[in-house]
Amino acid sequence: MNSAETTAVWSRTRRFGILVPACVMLVVVAACASSQNTTTTPPTTMPLTTTAAAPTTTLPVTTTVVDAEQAVGAVLVAIDSYNSGDIDRWVAAFDPESSEAPEAETWGYFDEIFMNANRQYEVVEPCQLVASDPGVVECTLAMFDDFHGPAGISGTAPAQFRLNDQLKLSGFDDNQDCCDRQGIFNRAFNNWLRDIHADVYEQIKPSDIGSLPGWRTDPADMAIAIQYVAEFIAQSDTYPLEVVDP
């Protein structure tokens, strides 16, 4: 896998059109190069983070019609299930027939990696049913996780959730635009870990020097990697990234 392909796989964006983030997992790897990544707003004790404007995905209009209040409620429950870190709850929020359902080998694997990094989504603007497509709920979400977040890499963007008539998710696109920044961080972190903690590096052995810990190895490797993030950042001249005014 080359760097562009690897970077693409980390993002969960553009999932609506194809579910392979726009393509976290989804044939992913090559199709995702143009797509990009969200987590909750970092705690006040965390370093300031950069935010990048993320292009939103225009989902194809469907004929699904759902009640607005019930649809928003279903989406909020789904977000809570993701934030719980319980992969089974997150899977249960999806239509099992959807190509984007996280029980699918690639998507579920990707979600589990970020759950091990405590990825969180926070609703920062009210969710609402999209008037032109009553099968889609849009919410502005802030994204943060314990692997990239301390380095100043997080984001806020309008996310879209597609529902079927049973109020199960059939698609989710967080529209986060942080893949490039994540890929650069992953490479810097993995190189440092290899040089300073060779035993740990050999234990988790990233599938590629620029890959996300746990990708194509074991999702639990992420939990090991985040134990060294603070040490890496403390010696870095690059991280955490500073806030960039628009």
C-alpha positions in Angstrom: 0.0 0.0 0.0 1.4 3.4 -0.9 1.2 6.5 1.3 -1.8 8.0 -0.6 -3.7 4.8 -0.3 -2.8 4.4 3.4 -3.8 8.0 4.1 -7.1 7.5 2.5 -8.0 4.5 4.5 -7.7 6.5 7.7 -10.6 8.8 6.8 -14.2 8.1 7.4 -15.3 10.8 5.0 -17.2 10.5 1.8 -18.8 7.3 3.1 -22.2 8.1 1.8 -21.5 7.8 -1.8 -19.7 4.5 -1.5 -18.9 3.8 2.1 -15.5 3.3 1.8 -15.2 6.8 3.4 -16.1 8.4 0.6 -15.1 6.1 -0.7 -12.0 3.4 6.8 -12.8 1.2 4.5 -13.7 0.6 1.9 -12.1 -0.7 -1.4 -11.1 1.2 -0.1 -7.9 2.1 0.2 -7.4 3.5 -3.3 -10.8 5.0 -3.5 -10.4 7.0 -0.3 -7.4 9.0 -1.3 -9.6 12.0 -2.1 -11.7 11.7 1.0 -10.9 13.1 4.3 -11.7 12.6 8.8 -14.0 14.4 13.3 -13.8 13.9 17.1 -15.2 15.8 20.0 -13.8 19.2 20.8 -10.7 18.5 23.0 -10.9 19.1 26.7 -9.8 22.5 27.9 -6.6 20.9 29.1 -5.7 19.7 25.6 -3.6 21.8 23.2 -5.4 24.1 20.8 -6.2 22.4 17.5 -6.2 23.3 13.9 -9.4 23.3 12.0 -9.7 22.8 8.3 -12.6 23.6 6.1 -14.1 20.4 4.9 -16.1 20.1 1.7 -19.4 18.5 2.4 -20.7 15.5 0.6 -23.8 15.8 -1.5 -25.8 12.6 -1.0 -28.0 11.2 -3.7 -31.7 12.0 -3.0 -33.8 9.1 -2.0 -37.5 8.5 -1.6 -37.2 7.5 2.1 -39.5 9.7 4.3 -39.2 9.7 8.0 -40.6 11.8 10.9 -38.2 14.6 11.7 -38.3 14.3 15.5 -37.9 10.5 15.4 -35.1 10.8 12.8 -33.1 13.3 14.8 -33.6 11.2 17.9 -32.3 8.1 16.2 -29.2 9.9 15.0 -28.5 11.2 18.5 -28.8 7.7 19.9 -26.4 6.5 17.1 -23.8 9.2 18.0 -24.1 8.2 21.7 -23.5 4.5 20.7 -20.3 5.4 18.9 -19.0 7.6 21.7 -19.7 4.7 24.2 -16.9 2.8 22.5 -19.2 -0.2 22.3 -18.8 -1.6 18.8 -21.9 -3.8 19.2 -24.1 -0.8 20.0 -22.7 1.1 17.0 -23.3 -1.9 14.8 -26.9 -2.2 16.0 -27.6 1.4 14.9 -27.1 0.3 11.2 -29.3 -1.4 8.7 -27.4 -4.7 8.4 -28.1 -4.7 4.6 -26.2 -1.4 4.2 -22.9 -1.5 2.5 -21.7 0.9 5.1 -22.7 -1.1 8.1 -19.8 -1.4 10.5 -20.1 -5.1 10.8 -18.7 -5.2 7.3 -15.1 -6.4 7.7 -13.4 -3.2 6.8 -15.7 -0.6 8.4 -16.0 -2.4 11.7 -12.3 -2.8 11.9 -11.7 0.9 11.3 -14.3 1.9 13.8 -12.8 -0.4 16.4 -9.3 1.2 16.0 -10.7 4.7 16.6 -12.8 3.5 19.5 -9.5 2.3 21.1 -8.3 5.8 20.6 -11.4 7.1 22.4 -12.7 9.0 19.3 -15.7 11.1 20.2 -18.2 13.1 18.2 -19.9 16.2 19.8 -22.9 17.8 18.3 -22.1 21.6 18.2 -25.1 22.7 16.1 -28.6 21.1 16.2 -29.3 18.2 14.0 -32.1 18.6 11.5 -33.8 16.7 8.7 -32.6 17.8 5.3 -35.7 19.4 3.6 -34.7 18.3 0.1 -34.0 14.8 1.2 -36.2 13.6 4.1 -34.1 10.5 4.5 -31.0 12.4 5.6 -30.2 14.1 9.0 -27.4 16.7 9.1 -25.6 17.7 12.3 -22.4 19.8 12.7 -20.0 17.6 14.7 -16.7 18.2 16.4 -14.3 15.3 16.4 -11.5 14.5 18.7 -9.5 11.4 19.6 -6.6 10.6 22.0 -4.1 9.7 19.3 -4.3 12.7 16.9 -6.1 15.1 19.1 -3.2 15.9 21.5 -1.2 16.8 18.4 -3.7 19.5 17.5 -5.4 17.4 14.8 -9.2 17.4 15.1 -12.1 19.0 13.2 -15.6 20.4 13.0 -17.8 19.8 10.0 -21.4 19.1 8.9 -22.0 15.4 9.1 -24.7 13.5 7.3 -26.6 10.4 8.4 -28.8 8.5 6.0 -31.7 6.6 7.5 -34.0 3.9 6.2 -37.7 3.8 6.9 -37.0 1.8 10.1 -34.8 4.6 11.4 -31.7 2.5 11.0 -28.5 4.1 9.6 -27.7 3.2 6.0 -24.9 5.7 5.7 -22.7 8.1 7.6 -20.3 10.7 6.4 -18.5 12.9 8.9 -17.0 15.1 6.2 -13.8 15.6 8.2 -10.9 17.0 6.3 -7.9 15.9 8.3 -6.5 12.8 6.4 -3.3 14.6 5.2 -2.6 15.9 8.6 -3.2 12.6 10.2 -1.0 10.8 7.7 1.9 13.2 8.4 1.5 12.7 12.1 1.3 8.9 11.8 4.6 8.8 9.9 6.4 11.1 12.3 5.1 9.2 15.4 5.9 5.7 13.9 9.4 6.8 13.0 10.0 8.2 16.4 8.6 5.1 18.1 10.8 2.8 16.0 13.9 4.8 17.0 13.1 5.4 20.7 11.0 2.4 21.7 12.0 -0.3 19.2 10.5 -3.0 21.4 7.1 -1.3 21.3 7.4 -0.6 17.6 8.1 -4.3 17.0 5.2 -5.3 19.2 2.6 -3.2 17.2 4.6 -3.2 14.0 2.5 -0.8 11.8 1.7 -2.3 8.4 3.3 0.8 6.9 5.5 3.5 8.4 2.7 6.0 7.7 -0.2 3.9 8.7 -2.6 4.2 11.7 -1.6 1.9 14.6 -3.8 -1.1 14.4 -4.5 -0.9 10.7 -4.1 -4.4 9.1 -2.6 -5.6 12.4 -4.7 -5.6 15.6 -7.1 -2.8 16.6 -5.8 -3.1 20.1 -2.5 -1.8 18.9 -4.0 1.7 19.0 -4.5 1.4 22.8 -0.7 0.7 23.1 0.3 3.5 20.8 -1.6 6.3 22.6 0.4 5.5 25.7 3.4 7.1 23.9 1.7 10.1 22.3 2.4 12.5 25.1 6.1 11.6 25.2 6.3 12.0 21.4 4.7 15.4 21.5 6.9 16.6 24.3 10.0 16.2 22.2 8.5 17.4 19.0 9.2 20.7 17.4 6.1 20.4 15.2 3.4 19.3 17.6 0.9 20.3 18.9 -0.2 22.3 15.9 -1.2 25.9 16.5 -4.7 27.3 15.8 -4.9 28.7 12.3 -7.3 31.6 11.9 -9.6 31.3 8.8 
